[in-house]
Amino acid sequence: MMFASSALVGLGAAPDPGSETPRVDLGQARTAIDVLLLLREKTQGNRTEPESRLLDGILYDLQVRFISTARGRSAAAKPPS
């Protein structure tokens, strides 16, 4: 849950604990998601079914949010045509 919270802060979906204001840091979000993916890989076969469903659900949600946030930021960075 700690890494999921860190990813949400990096995606701007939760306020930064230090400043209480949301900010987007895709690098922070990507690192947290990558750690969760690594944990999923390394704990394969050692999790209960509920733990696996929870981890898979969290990863799916974070990956969708990451893509949406990244696309939104790249679209905002493009100059108007």
Beta strands, then each sheet from edge to edge (+ up, - down):
end
